[in-house]
Amino acid sequence: MVETREQFVARALAEYESPLVGYAYGFVKDLERARDIVQDTFIRLCQQDVSKVRDGLKTWLFTVCRNRALDILRKEARLAPMDEKKLLAREGNETPPDRALDQSERMAELMRYLDRLSENQRTVILMKFRDGMSYQEICDKTGLGSGNVGFLIHTGLKRLRELLPSDLLDSNPGSR
């Protein structure tokens, strides 16, 4: 049975949407903008000749996603002070698509485990490790005391160590 364009796009969406959102997030540091970039990527996929992208779909999707993210950053003037050499150097330091996919899949799995923590634990852990906030910044944002923040982070990380499979634990030295 030959796969229709709609089936092809639906399969690509199911398989690559989440990793692409993680990849785009690495550029724009904003989940909603990352989702918009991925949406644009899949709109472009819908406009493509399926036979031209089928064999290299993963690479095509990650390339279009990266280019779209860089276009948005340029338009928002976040890269305006950067000269062309710096921009090219930044592009050269990017994570290859296959490694980005692996990292995105691991991040999605980690997020599923984080969802098993209490809301307070999850919030302060994300603020500390995803957003890079200091204890004081977390206290200011949440209204919690520093002792409470420290306790929540400590007990949340301890619980995560108990929940996480060894392959995720071993690949994330910061979680120890």
Secondary structure, DSSP 4 states (H G I P E B T S, - for coil): -PPPHHHHHHHHHHHHHHHHHHHHHHHH--HHHHHHHHHHHHHHHHHS-HHHHSTTHHHHHHHHHHHHHHHHHHHTTSSTTS-HHHHHHHHHTSPPHHHHHHHHHHHHHHHHHHTTS-HHHHHHHIIIIIS---HHHHHHHH---HHHHHHHHHHHHHHHHHHS-HHHHHT-GGG-
